[in-house]
């Protein structure tokens, strides 16, 4: 196939491009490099079936030749981005999503949008099935991301109903692994950077809030399984292993061999409204896509820590 990947130089996008190429597909990655990094795809630069187009998908663009699959991953997704570039996040979730849907429509391609577990907000149902409509704050500091993704889902379904575009929605839960930005404000990348540089691990709040962390290789498999499924979704893709933030901090110290202490701090402004619990119900995804995560957190962390050490020493 020929595949277009928006956000292809980002964290998950770069891993997805690498997997698609390994499977024999041609890949056009589109990224404006606001949060993506050329280093993430540097090893792909000489691959004959890979091309990186530096472009903001909010602006008009087209692709020559046939396209079989459009994978729309473009969006800043870190808490540190929510206060820094909220308007850009809203724009890529709305106008950018429409540009990618228009491309899929013109080319007769299947279209996959990566939505997020944030559409469930601070959930009142646990674990969260795709039938749950969520408990979202539309005006808080996280709303630029939450509402952009919710609008993107609505836009995707409108194109499916009005233009018969072959679409699928995937709701990604917390993902981790190599190529995450060390300064992106997400829990695992922050803890690992702190542990490797001898800083205290900062737990915001009392550390009892939970997350379910999916290793990026599992996440890529889940996205491709949803793309192959023929279904419309939405499909939850994430891990069902639920950890408190404090448990994660302790595990990072164990994996890194660090002697850093763990300290608690008040929630910063960008984390106001953080959900207290987050865990996917994977019943629909397992039944319709045949996918389940495989990599336990400790094993995935070991890989991520090794990559972070190499990047830190290289820097």
Residue, then its C-alpha position, 0 to 999 in steps of 0.5 A: x500500500x501507499x500510506x500517508x501519515x500525518x504527524x509522521x515525525x512524532x513519537x507514535x507516528x515515527x514508530x508507525x512509519x518504521x513498522x509500515x516500511x518493514x511491512x513493505x509499504x510506501x510511506x509519506x510522512x507529513x509533519x510541521x515539526x512543531x512537536x515532531x523531530x527529524x531525529x525520530x525518522x533520521x534512520x528512515x531518510x535513505x529508505x527508498x519508500x519513505x518521504x518526509x514532507x515538512x508541512x502544516x496540515x492546517x494549510x492546503x496540500x495534495x499528494x500526487x498519485x494513489x493513496x490507499x490509507x490515511x493515518x491521521x496522528x498529527x496533534x500536540x498531545x502533551x500537558x506542556x503544550x496545552x498552555x503553550x499552543x492551545x490555538x494550534x491544537x484546536x486548529x489541527x484537530x478541526x481544520x487539519x482533520x478536515x484536510x486529511x479527510x478531504x485527502x482520503x475522500x479524493x483518493x478513495x482511501x481508508x481513513x484512521x484518526x487517532x483520538x484519545x482517552x481524554x474524550x472520556x474526561x474525568x470518568x465516572x465509569x471505570x474502566x471506560x468502554x467506547x459507549x461511555x460519553x464521558x465527563x469532560x470539562x469544555x472550558x478547563x486548561x485541557x479543553x483545547x486537546x479534549x474538545x479538538x479530539x471530540x470535534x475530530x471524531x464528529x467530523x470523521x463520522x460526518x464524512x463517513x455519513x455524508x461522503x461515504x469515506x471509509x473511516x475508523x476512530x481509535x482512542x489512544x490511552x497513555x502510550x510510552x516508549x523511545x522517541x518521547x520528548x524528555x521535556x514533554x511534561x508527560x509522567x513517564x518521560x519526566x520521571x525517567x529524565x529526572x531519575x537519570x539526571x539525579x533529580x527528585x521525581x516530582x509526583x503532582x498531587x498525592x500520587x493516587x491517580x491512576x493511568x494505564x500505560x501502553x508500550x508504543x510497539x503494542x500501540x502501533x499493532x493496535x492502530x494497524x489492527x484497527x485499520x485492517x479491521x474494516x470497522x468504524x470504531x471507535x476502538x480503545x487501544x491501550x493497556x489494562x495494567x492500571x498503576x498509581x502515579x506513585x507506583x510508576x515513580x517507584x518502578x522508574x527508580x527500580x528500573x533506572x537504578x536511581x537513588x533519586x527521592x520522590x517528592x510531592x508537589x501541587x498540581x501545576x495549572x496545565x494539570x488542573x482537571x487531571x482525571x483521577x482514574x484511566x483504564x480502557x475496556x478492550x472488549x470491543x477492540x479484542x472482538x472486532x480487531x483481534x488485538x490485545x497489548x502484550x508488553x508489561x510496563x516493567x519490560x517496556x520501561x527498560x527499553x525506554x530507559x535504555x533509549x533515554x540513556x543513549x539520547x542523554x549521553x549523546x546530547 
